[in-house]
Amino acid sequence: MALHIVLVEPEIPANTGNIARTCAATGVHLHLVRPLGFSTDDSKLKRAGLDYWYAVHIEYHDSFAEVQEKYPEGRFFYATTKANKRYNDMEYRDGDCLVFGKETKGLPPELLKANPDTCIRMPMTDKVRSMNLSNSAAIIVFEALRQLDFPGME
């Protein structure tokens, strides 16, 4: 099994490329939910992922429901600035899915409303609306990996 990062309709190729590189370094699986705001041939996407694309377990999905259907036993944690629970308050398990929304709008409100117990946020000052997507994904995935004692990593 493995942890999963699910990007729902990502818009900025460099963010997705950075997240792919994090996935290559950690063994976390990457799921991209269409529509994407860029082409997978985009040079910024490729540059951000460097030459690590061969090491990324990546899957493409036409909807978030398709991800949920493929992983019916999976637990899904939804990153949002609107959550009451902090990301480090959760107890992560192997196979968990960390879900992130598009850079400009986040995750759909109906998805957050339907899953309040698994919505997570990162603490931050009130001077900004949100953190960068790739930074947020790295912070949260490393907390989950820390709790799992960094499986398969040196």
N, C-alpha and C positions, 0 to 999 in steps of 0.2 A: 504494500500500500504506500501511499505518499500523501503529502499535503497538496492542495490545489489552490491556485490563484485563478479566479474567474474575473475577467474584465468584460463588463457589459457595455458594448458599444463605445470602445475607446476612440478618442478623437485625435490624439497627438502622437505621431509615430515615435518620437524620441522617448516619450514615457513608456510606451509599449516595449521598445527596444531595451530600455534600462531594466524593465521588469523581466524581460526574457533573459537578460544577463544574470539577474539575481536568481532566476529559476535554474539556469545552467550551473551556477555555483553551489546551489543548495539541493538540487534534485527535486524541487517542487515542480509539479505539472502546471502548465499554463493553458488556460482555456480562453479563447477569444470569441465573444458573442457578437454576431453581425447585427446591424451593419457597422462596418468599421469606417472611421473617418479618414482613412488613408488606404493606399494600395500596399499590399504586402511586399511589393517590389520597391517601395519608397527608400531612397538612399539614406534618409535620416533614421528610419527604422533599422536598416542594416548596419549603419555606422554605430548606433547606440548599442546594438547587440554584439558589436565587433565580430570576431571570428568564432563565436561560441554557439552559433545557431545549431550546429550539429548536435550539441549537448542538451538542447531544449526539447522536452517532451511537450509538444504543442498540439492542441486540438481546436478545430473551428466548429462553431455551432450556429445554427440559424435562429435560435431563440434561447432565452434563459430556461424556459420550460424543458428544452431538449437536454440541457445539462442536468436538471433535476431528475429527469426520466432516466438518464444514463447512470446516475448515482443515487438510487432510491434510498439507500441506507446512509447516505452522507449527511453530515451536519453542515449547515450553511450559516456563516457569520457575515453580516452585512455591514460594511464600513460606511459610516455616515456621520456628518457633523451633528445630526439631529438625535443621536442616541443618548440614553441616560447612562448606560454602562460603558466603562472604559475597556479598551482592548485587552489590557493586562489583568482584568478581573475574571476573564474566562479561563476555563480549563480545557485546553485543546487536546485533541486525540488524533492519532494517525488516521488519515482519510478525510479530515475536515476540509471544507471549501471556504476560502476567504474571498468574498465577493466585493468588487469595487465597481462603481458606476463611471459614467463618462465625466470627463474633466469639467465641463461647463454646467452640468445639471445634477450630477450624482446619480443615485439609483432612483427608479420610479417610486413616487410616494406610496402607491398601493402595495408595492413589495415591502417597503419598510413598515407600513401599517399592519400588514399581515404577519410580520415576524418581529414584534417588539422585543422579545426575550433574547434574540440573537443579533440585535443591532449593536454595533460597537463604535466607539469614537476614540480619538486621541485627544488628550487634554491640550489646550493651547490658549493663548491670550485672546482677547476680543478684538485685537488689532487686525486680524485677518479672517477671511471667511473659511478657508480650508488650507490644508497642506498640499504640496505637489503629489500627484498620484503615485509616481514611482517611489518617492520617499515614503509615503504612507504604506504602500505595499511591502517595502523592505522592512520597515519598523515592525509591522504586525506579523509578517511571516517569521522574522527572527525571534519574536516573543514566543510564537507557537513552537518553533524549532528548539528554543531554549528549554521550554517545558518538556519537550520530548527527548531532551539530552542530545540534540543535534545528530539524529540517526544518519549513518552513512557518511558523516563528515569528520574530518580530522580536527 
